[in-house]
Amino acid sequence: MSALIENAEITLDHLRMLAFHHRTGTGLEILARAPTPCVTSRSSDGLLRNPQTPETVLGRLLAAKSLLQTYKILVES
């Protein structure tokens, strides 16, 4: 996973697909720790919707959002 993130040719669409479809919690943690330009709002939405996302990553993603944004995410899921 870290090799994919460091690849200069990777696009934001690739990151969004990884966030939504990756199957291991470790890989999702690596993606969540990626540099800020890699993690966009759409890729973080993919992480939030992925059932394999670990609690630590969920906590980190939701801590940065307001209560209203968190509510909207929970209602949409």
Gaussian input, Z-matrix of N, CA and C with variables (Angstrom, degrees):
# hf/3-21g

backbone

0 1
 N
 C     1     B1
 C     2     B2     1     A1
 N     3     B3     2     A2     1     D1
 C     4     B4     3     A3     2     D2
 C     5     B5     4     A4     3     D3
 N     6     B6     5     A5     4     D4
 C     7     B7     6     A6     5     D5
 C     8     B8     7     A7     6     D6
 N     9     B9     8     A8     7     D7
 C    10    B10     9     A9     8     D8
 C    11    B11    10    A10     9     D9
 N    12    B12    11    A11    10    D10
 C    13    B13    12    A12    11    D11
 C    14    B14    13    A13    12    D12
 N    15    B15    14    A14    13    D13
 C    16    B16    15    A15    14    D14
 C    17    B17    16    A16    15    D15
 N    18    B18    17    A17    16    D16
 C    19    B19    18    A18    17    D17
 C    20    B20    19    A19    18    D18
 N    21    B21    20    A20    19    D19
 C    22    B22    21    A21    20    D20
 C    23    B23    22    A22    21    D21
 N    24    B24    23    A23    22    D22
 C    25    B25    24    A24    23    D23
 C    26    B26    25    A25    24    D24
 N    27    B27    26    A26    25    D25
 C    28    B28    27    A27    26    D26
 C    29    B29    28    A28    27    D27
 N    30    B30    29    A29    28    D28
 C    31    B31    30    A30    29    D29
 C    32    B32    31    A31    30    D30
 N    33    B33    32    A32    31    D31
 C    34    B34    33    A33    32    D32
 C    35    B35    34    A34    33    D33
 N    36    B36    35    A35    34    D34
 C    37    B37    36    A36    35    D35
 C    38    B38    37    A37    36    D36
 N    39    B39    38    A38    37    D37
 C    40    B40    39    A39    38    D38
 C    41    B41    40    A40    39    D39
 N    42    B42    41    A41    40    D40
 C    43    B43    42    A42    41    D41
 C    44    B44    43    A43    42    D42
 N    45    B45    44    A44    43    D43
 C    46    B46    45    A45    44    D44
 C    47    B47    46    A46    45    D45
 N    48    B48    47    A47    46    D46
 C    49    B49    48    A48    47    D47
 C    50    B50    49    A49    48    D48
 N    51    B51    50    A50    49    D49
 C    52    B52    51    A51    50    D50
 C    53    B53    52    A52    51    D51
 N    54    B54    53    A53    52    D52
 C    55    B55    54    A54    53    D53
 C    56    B56    55    A55    54    D54
 N    57    B57    56    A56    55    D55
 C    58    B58    57    A57    56    D56
 C    59    B59    58    A58    57    D57
 N    60    B60    59    A59    58    D58
 C    61    B61    60    A60    59    D59
 C    62    B62    61    A61    60    D60
 N    63    B63    62    A62    61    D61
 C    64    B64    63    A63    62    D62
 C    65    B65    64    A64    63    D63
 N    66    B66    65    A65    64    D64
 C    67    B67    66    A66    65    D65
 C    68    B68    67    A67    66    D66
 N    69    B69    68    A68    67    D67
 C    70    B70    69    A69    68    D68
 C    71    B71    70    A70    69    D69
 N    72    B72    71    A71    70    D70
 C    73    B73    72    A72    71    D71
 C    74    B74    73    A73    72    D72
 N    75    B75    74    A74    73    D73
 C    76    B76    75    A75    74    D74
 C    77    B77    76    A76    75    D75
 N    78    B78    77    A77    76    D76
 C    79    B79    78    A78    77    D77
 C    80    B80    79    A79    78    D78
 N    81    B81    80    A80    79    D79
 C    82    B82    81    A81    80    D80
 C    83    B83    82    A82    81    D81
 N    84    B84    83    A83    82    D82
 C    85    B85    84    A84    83    D83
 C    86    B86    85    A85    84    D84
 N    87    B87    86    A86    85    D85
 C    88    B88    87    A87    86    D86
 C    89    B89    88    A88    87    D87
 N    90    B90    89    A89    88    D88
 C    91    B91    90    A90    89    D89
 C    92    B92    91    A91    90    D90
 N    93    B93    92    A92    91    D91
 C    94    B94    93    A93    92    D92
 C    95    B95    94    A94    93    D93
 N    96    B96    95    A95    94    D94
 C    97    B97    96    A96    95    D95
 C    98    B98    97    A97    96    D96
 N    99    B99    98    A98    97    D97
 C   100   B100    99    A99    98    D98
 C   101   B101   100   A100    99    D99
 N   102   B102   101   A101   100   D100
 C   103   B103   102   A102   101   D101
 C   104   B104   103   A103   102   D102
 N   105   B105   104   A104   103   D103
 C   106   B106   105   A105   104   D104
 C   107   B107   106   A106   105   D105
 N   108   B108   107   A107   106   D106
 C   109   B109   108   A108   107   D107
 C   110   B110   109   A109   108   D108
 N   111   B111   110   A110   109   D109
 C   112   B112   111   A111   110   D110
 C   113   B113   112   A112   111   D111
 N   114   B114   113   A113   112   D112
 C   115   B115   114   A114   113   D113
 C   116   B116   115   A115   114   D114
 N   117   B117   116   A116   115   D115
 C   118   B118   117   A117   116   D116
 C   119   B119   118   A118   117   D117
 N   120   B120   119   A119   118   D118
 C   121   B121   120   A120   119   D119
 C   122   B122   121   A121   120   D120
 N   123   B123   122   A122   121   D121
 C   124   B124   123   A123   122   D122
 C   125   B125   124   A124   123   D123
 N   126   B126   125   A125   124   D124
 C   127   B127   126   A126   125   D125
 C   128   B128   127   A127   126   D126
 N   129   B129   128   A128   127   D127
 C   130   B130   129   A129   128   D128
 C   131   B131   130   A130   129   D129
 N   132   B132   131   A131   130   D130
 C   133   B133   132   A132   131   D131
 C   134   B134   133   A133   132   D132
 N   135   B135   134   A134   133   D133
 C   136   B136   135   A135   134   D134
 C   137   B137   136   A136   135   D135
 N   138   B138   137   A137   136   D136
 C   139   B139   138   A138   137   D137
 C   140   B140   139   A139   138   D138
 N   141   B141   140   A140   139   D139
 C   142   B142   141   A141   140   D140
 C   143   B143   142   A142   141   D141
 N   144   B144   143   A143   142   D142
 C   145   B145   144   A144   143   D143
 C   146   B146   145   A145   144   D144
 N   147   B147   146   A146   145   D145
 C   148   B148   147   A147   146   D146
 C   149   B149   148   A148   147   D147
 N   150   B150   149   A149   148   D148
 C   151   B151   150   A150   149   D149
 C   152   B152   151   A151   150   D150
 N   153   B153   152   A152   151   D151
 C   154   B154   153   A153   152   D152
 C   155   B155   154   A154   153   D153
 N   156   B156   155   A155   154   D154
 C   157   B157   156   A156   155   D155
 C   158   B158   157   A157   156   D156
 N   159   B159   158   A158   157   D157
 C   160   B160   159   A159   158   D158
 C   161   B161   160   A160   159   D159
 N   162   B162   161   A161   160   D160
 C   163   B163   162   A162   161   D161
 C   164   B164   163   A163   162   D162
 N   165   B165   164   A164   163   D163
 C   166   B166   165   A165   164   D164
 C   167   B167   166   A166   165   D165
 N   168   B168   167   A167   166   D166
 C   169   B169   168   A168   167   D167
 C   170   B170   169   A169   168   D168
 N   171   B171   170   A170   169   D169
 C   172   B172   171   A171   170   D170
 C   173   B173   172   A172   171   D171
 N   174   B174   173   A173   172   D172
 C   175   B175   174   A174   173   D173
 C   176   B176   175   A175   174   D174
 N   177   B177   176   A176   175   D175
 C   178   B178   177   A177   176   D176
 C   179   B179   178   A178   177   D177
 N   180   B180   179   A179   178   D178
 C   181   B181   180   A180   179   D179
 C   182   B182   181   A181   180   D180
 N   183   B183   182   A182   181   D181
 C   184   B184   183   A183   182   D182
 C   185   B185   184   A184   183   D183
 N   186   B186   185   A185   184   D184
 C   187   B187   186   A186   185   D185
 C   188   B188   187   A187   186   D186
 N   189   B189   188   A188   187   D187
 C   190   B190   189   A189   188   D188
 C   191   B191   190   A190   189   D189
 N   192   B192   191   A191   190   D190
 C   193   B193   192   A192   191   D191
 C   194   B194   193   A193   192   D192
 N   195   B195   194   A194   193   D193
 C   196   B196   195   A195   194   D194
 C   197   B197   196   A196   195   D195
 N   198   B198   197   A197   196   D196
 C   199   B199   198   A198   197   D197
 C   200   B200   199   A199   198   D198
 N   201   B201   200   A200   199   D199
 C   202   B202   201   A201   200   D200
 C   203   B203   202   A202   201   D201
 N   204   B204   203   A203   202   D202
 C   205   B205   204   A204   203   D203
 C   206   B206   205   A205   204   D204
 N   207   B207   206   A206   205   D205
 C   208   B208   207   A207   206   D206
 C   209   B209   208   A208   207   D207
 N   210   B210   209   A209   208   D208
 C   211   B211   210   A210   209   D209
 C   212   B212   211   A211   210   D210
 N   213   B213   212   A212   211   D211
 C   214   B214   213   A213   212   D212
 C   215   B215   214   A214   213   D213
 N   216   B216   215   A215   214   D214
 C   217   B217   216   A216   215   D215
 C   218   B218   217   A217   216   D216
 N   219   B219   218   A218   217   D217
 C   220   B220   219   A219   218   D218
 C   221   B221   220   A220   219   D219
 N   222   B222   221   A221   220   D220
 C   223   B223   222   A222   221   D221
 C   224   B224   223   A223   222   D222
 N   225   B225   224   A224   223   D223
 C   226   B226   225   A225   224   D224
 C   227   B227   226   A226   225   D225
 N   228   B228   227   A227   226   D226
 C   229   B229   228   A228   227   D227
 C   230   B230   229   A229   228   D228

   B1=1.4476
   B2=1.5209
   B3=1.3269
   B4=1.4633
   B5=1.5235
   B6=1.3413
   B7=1.4629
   B8=1.5315
   B9=1.3178
   B10=1.4695
   B11=1.5196
   B12=1.3180
   B13=1.4582
   B14=1.5268
   B15=1.3456
   B16=1.4609
   B17=1.5276
   B18=1.3242
   B19=1.4563
   B20=1.5282
   B21=1.3196
   B22=1.4645
   B23=1.5231
   B24=1.3074
   B25=1.4648
   B26=1.5263
   B27=1.3163
   B28=1.4704
   B29=1.5280
   B30=1.3017
   B31=1.4648
   B32=1.5283
   B33=1.3089
   B34=1.4610
   B35=1.5258
   B36=1.3250
   B37=1.4650
   B38=1.5248
   B39=1.3432
   B40=1.4586
   B41=1.5264
   B42=1.3302
   B43=1.4616
   B44=1.5218
   B45=1.3225
   B46=1.4689
   B47=1.5244
   B48=1.3395
   B49=1.4614
   B50=1.5259
   B51=1.3261
   B52=1.4645
   B53=1.5203
   B54=1.3151
   B55=1.4627
   B56=1.5194
   B57=1.3132
   B58=1.4545
   B59=1.5292
   B60=1.3379
   B61=1.4617
   B62=1.5202
   B63=1.3248
   B64=1.4609
   B65=1.5199
   B66=1.3394
   B67=1.4624
   B68=1.5306
   B69=1.3344
   B70=1.4624
   B71=1.5235
   B72=1.3143
   B73=1.4536
   B74=1.5145
   B75=1.3326
   B76=1.4679
   B77=1.5229
   B78=1.3108
   B79=1.4619
   B80=1.5130
   B81=1.3234
   B82=1.4617
   B83=1.5228
   B84=1.3356
   B85=1.4670
   B86=1.5198
   B87=1.3281
   B88=1.4658
   B89=1.5236
   B90=1.3068
   B91=1.4638
   B92=1.5217
   B93=1.3202
   B94=1.4672
   B95=1.5254
   B96=1.3483
   B97=1.4649
   B98=1.5222
   B99=1.3144
   B100=1.4674
   B101=1.5193
   B102=1.3370
   B103=1.4689
   B104=1.5259
   B105=1.2984
   B106=1.4644
   B107=1.5302
   B108=1.3539
   B109=1.4601
   B110=1.5170
   B111=1.3404
   B112=1.4652
   B113=1.5130
   B114=1.3163
   B115=1.4621
   B116=1.5197
   B117=1.3062
   B118=1.4574
   B119=1.5253
   B120=1.2841
   B121=1.4637
   B122=1.5284
   B123=1.3247
   B124=1.4634
   B125=1.5199
   B126=1.3552
   B127=1.4627
   B128=1.5237
   B129=1.3364
   B130=1.4639
   B131=1.5216
   B132=1.3222
   B133=1.4603
   B134=1.5245
   B135=1.3254
   B136=1.4661
   B137=1.5097
   B138=1.3278
   B139=1.4635
   B140=1.5220
   B141=1.3207
   B142=1.4620
   B143=1.5263
   B144=1.3029
   B145=1.4638
   B146=1.5273
   B147=1.3299
   B148=1.4551
   B149=1.5271
   B150=1.3406
   B151=1.4676
   B152=1.5285
   B153=1.3254
   B154=1.4565
   B155=1.5278
   B156=1.3183
   B157=1.4604
   B158=1.5273
   B159=1.3389
   B160=1.4673
   B161=1.5334
   B162=1.3249
   B163=1.4639
   B164=1.5263
   B165=1.3254
   B166=1.4699
   B167=1.5201
   B168=1.3280
   B169=1.4636
   B170=1.5287
   B171=1.3265
   B172=1.4659
   B173=1.5242
   B174=1.3128
   B175=1.4665
   B176=1.5068
   B177=1.3344
   B178=1.4641
   B179=1.5257
   B180=1.3236
   B181=1.4715
   B182=1.5261
   B183=1.3159
   B184=1.4600
   B185=1.5187
   B186=1.3199
   B187=1.4685
   B188=1.5245
   B189=1.3232
   B190=1.4645
   B191=1.5300
   B192=1.3210
   B193=1.4683
   B194=1.5254
   B195=1.3192
   B196=1.4643
   B197=1.5293
   B198=1.3103
   B199=1.4572
   B200=1.5291
   B201=1.3229
   B202=1.4610
   B203=1.5307
   B204=1.3336
   B205=1.4612
   B206=1.5188
   B207=1.3274
   B208=1.4534
   B209=1.5176
   B210=1.3113
   B211=1.4571
   B212=1.5315
   B213=1.3289
   B214=1.4741
   B215=1.5292
   B216=1.3238
   B217=1.4633
   B218=1.5184
   B219=1.3153
   B220=1.4631
   B221=1.5192
   B222=1.3099
   B223=1.4602
   B224=1.5323
   B225=1.3257
   B226=1.4634
   B227=1.5080
   B228=1.3223
   B229=1.4754
   B230=1.4901
   A1=110.37
   A2=117.90
   A3=119.52
   A4=110.73
   A5=117.55
   A6=120.22
   A7=110.56
   A8=117.08
   A9=120.17
   A10=111.06
   A11=116.95
   A12=120.78
   A13=111.20
   A14=116.55
   A15=120.47
   A16=112.81
   A17=117.70
   A18=122.05
   A19=110.02
   A20=115.97
   A21=120.81
   A22=112.34
   A23=118.48
   A24=122.39
   A25=113.65
   A26=117.77
   A27=120.52
   A28=109.81
   A29=115.70
   A30=120.34
   A31=110.12
   A32=116.13
   A33=120.43
   A34=111.63
   A35=116.61
   A36=119.49
   A37=111.16
   A38=116.73
   A39=120.41
   A40=110.95
   A41=116.45
   A42=120.38
   A43=111.61
   A44=117.06
   A45=120.46
   A46=110.58
   A47=116.48
   A48=120.23
   A49=110.71
   A50=117.21
   A51=120.56
   A52=110.87
   A53=116.82
   A54=121.00
   A55=111.47
   A56=117.29
   A57=119.87
   A58=112.90
   A59=118.06
   A60=120.46
   A61=115.43
   A62=119.27
   A63=119.55
   A64=110.13
   A65=117.13
   A66=120.45
   A67=115.44
   A68=119.12
   A69=118.27
   A70=110.55
   A71=115.59
   A72=120.96
   A73=112.55
   A74=117.03
   A75=120.61
   A76=110.83
   A77=116.78
   A78=120.46
   A79=111.97
   A80=116.57
   A81=120.30
   A82=111.28
   A83=117.30
   A84=119.93
   A85=110.70
   A86=116.85
   A87=120.53
   A88=109.96
   A89=116.94
   A90=120.68
   A91=111.24
   A92=117.18
   A93=120.92
   A94=111.39
   A95=117.90
   A96=121.55
   A97=112.56
   A98=117.43
   A99=121.25
   A100=109.71
   A101=116.48
   A102=118.92
   A103=111.66
   A104=116.46
   A105=122.64
   A106=114.14
   A107=121.03
   A108=117.99
   A109=113.67
   A110=117.26
   A111=119.76
   A112=112.28
   A113=117.00
   A114=120.15
   A115=108.65
   A116=116.14
   A117=122.13
   A118=108.70
   A119=116.18
   A120=118.93
   A121=110.99
   A122=117.56
   A123=119.85
   A124=111.88
   A125=117.57
   A126=118.18
   A127=110.36
   A128=117.37
   A129=118.50
   A130=110.34
   A131=118.32
   A132=120.71
   A133=110.17
   A134=116.56
   A135=120.29
   A136=111.83
   A137=116.30
   A138=120.06
   A139=110.91
   A140=117.09
   A141=120.51
   A142=111.79
   A143=117.97
   A144=121.37
   A145=112.88
   A146=117.81
   A147=121.24
   A148=108.89
   A149=118.35
   A150=119.85
   A151=113.51
   A152=118.39
   A153=121.90
   A154=113.41
   A155=118.44
   A156=121.63
   A157=109.79
   A158=116.81
   A159=120.16
   A160=112.25
   A161=116.00
   A162=121.34
   A163=111.89
   A164=117.16
   A165=119.32
   A166=111.14
   A167=116.29
   A168=120.47
   A169=109.77
   A170=117.29
   A171=120.50
   A172=111.10
   A173=115.94
   A174=120.00
   A175=112.18
   A176=116.47
   A177=120.91
   A178=111.01
   A179=117.28
   A180=120.74
   A181=111.73
   A182=117.07
   A183=120.19
   A184=112.64
   A185=118.07
   A186=121.20
   A187=111.25
   A188=116.52
   A189=120.52
   A190=112.42
   A191=116.83
   A192=120.51
   A193=110.62
   A194=115.50
   A195=119.98
   A196=109.14
   A197=116.23
   A198=121.06
   A199=111.04
   A200=117.71
   A201=120.98
   A202=110.81
   A203=117.69
   A204=120.77
   A205=110.89
   A206=117.27
   A207=121.19
   A208=110.78
   A209=117.51
   A210=121.55
   A211=111.17
   A212=116.49
   A213=119.92
   A214=110.73
   A215=117.23
   A216=120.36
   A217=110.72
   A218=116.54
   A219=120.73
   A220=111.69
   A221=117.66
   A222=121.27
   A223=110.73
   A224=117.55
   A225=121.54
   A226=112.52
   A227=118.22
   A228=120.93
   A229=113.33
   D1=-44.60
   D2=-177.14
   D3=-64.78
   D4=-32.32
   D5=177.27
   D6=-65.69
   D7=-36.07
   D8=177.87
   D9=-65.73
   D10=-42.33
   D11=-178.02
   D12=-67.44
   D13=-35.21
   D14=-179.68
   D15=-78.15
   D16=-12.00
   D17=179.83
   D18=-64.33
   D19=128.41
   D20=-178.13
   D21=-70.16
   D22=-19.51
   D23=-176.21
   D24=-91.41
   D25=-3.64
   D26=-177.53
   D27=-72.59
   D28=139.99
   D29=-179.26
   D30=-107.76
   D31=170.50
   D32=177.68
   D33=-64.32
   D34=-31.33
   D35=176.74
   D36=-63.37
   D37=-39.63
   D38=176.25
   D39=-61.74
   D40=-43.64
   D41=179.82
   D42=-63.83
   D43=-38.96
   D44=178.01
   D45=-63.50
   D46=-42.31
   D47=179.09
   D48=-65.82
   D49=-40.86
   D50=177.25
   D51=-61.40
   D52=-44.30
   D53=-178.06
   D54=-62.16
   D55=-36.89
   D56=-176.05
   D57=-85.05
   D58=-34.12
   D59=-170.51
   D60=-107.96
   D61=-5.85
   D62=-177.23
   D63=-67.57
   D64=144.89
   D65=-170.08
   D66=-105.00
   D67=-5.62
   D68=-179.52
   D69=-118.04
   D70=145.27
   D71=179.40
   D72=-65.83
   D73=-34.22
   D74=-179.82
   D75=-63.72
   D76=-44.22
   D77=178.47
   D78=-63.47
   D79=-37.64
   D80=178.80
   D81=-69.13
   D82=-33.80
   D83=175.61
   D84=-66.07
   D85=-39.81
   D86=177.20
   D87=-62.40
   D88=-42.48
   D89=178.64
   D90=-64.20
   D91=-40.21
   D92=-179.34
   D93=-68.68
   D94=-28.47
   D95=178.93
   D96=-86.27
   D97=2.60
   D98=-178.89
   D99=-62.97
   D100=159.52
   D101=177.35
   D102=-54.83
   D103=151.92
   D104=-174.25
   D105=-52.14
   D106=-41.13
   D107=179.91
   D108=-61.56
   D109=-24.61
   D110=-179.15
   D111=-75.51
   D112=-35.82
   D113=-175.98
   D114=-94.64
   D115=104.63
   D116=179.31
   D117=-100.65
   D118=176.92
   D119=179.40
   D120=-64.71
   D121=-35.67
   D122=-179.65
   D123=-71.49
   D124=-36.14
   D125=177.36
   D126=-72.63
   D127=-33.19
   D128=176.79
   D129=-69.60
   D130=-31.31
   D131=174.21
   D132=-64.35
   D133=-37.93
   D134=175.79
   D135=-63.73
   D136=-39.70
   D137=176.91
   D138=-64.57
   D139=-39.40
   D140=-179.83
   D141=-68.04
   D142=-30.97
   D143=-178.15
   D144=-88.07
   D145=-12.89
   D146=-178.74
   D147=-78.11
   D148=123.23
   D149=-178.05
   D150=-68.69
   D151=-14.37
   D152=-179.35
   D153=-89.08
   D154=-3.45
   D155=-177.59
   D156=-66.05
   D157=126.21
   D158=-179.37
   D159=-67.37
   D160=158.68
   D161=-178.35
   D162=-62.04
   D163=-33.71
   D164=-179.54
   D165=-63.32
   D166=-40.53
   D167=179.32
   D168=-69.54
   D169=-41.84
   D170=178.12
   D171=-59.80
   D172=-44.40
   D173=178.90
   D174=-61.57
   D175=-42.09
   D176=179.35
   D177=-65.30
   D178=-40.71
   D179=-179.43
   D180=-70.57
   D181=-41.30
   D182=-177.25
   D183=-76.95
   D184=-25.48
   D185=179.47
   D186=-64.99
   D187=-27.78
   D188=-178.28
   D189=-84.21
   D190=-6.54
   D191=-177.05
   D192=-104.81
   D193=154.93
   D194=176.96
   D195=-76.06
   D196=167.64
   D197=-179.55
   D198=-62.76
   D199=-37.32
   D200=178.69
   D201=-65.79
   D202=-42.66
   D203=178.08
   D204=-64.16
   D205=-40.28
   D206=178.36
   D207=-63.57
   D208=-42.15
   D209=177.52
   D210=-61.06
   D211=-44.80
   D212=179.84
   D213=-62.24
   D214=-38.94
   D215=178.62
   D216=-64.01
   D217=-42.39
   D218=-179.04
   D219=-68.33
   D220=-37.08
   D221=-179.35
   D222=-70.85
   D223=-37.60
   D224=-178.78
   D225=-71.40
   D226=-25.87
   D227=-175.13
   D228=-70.52

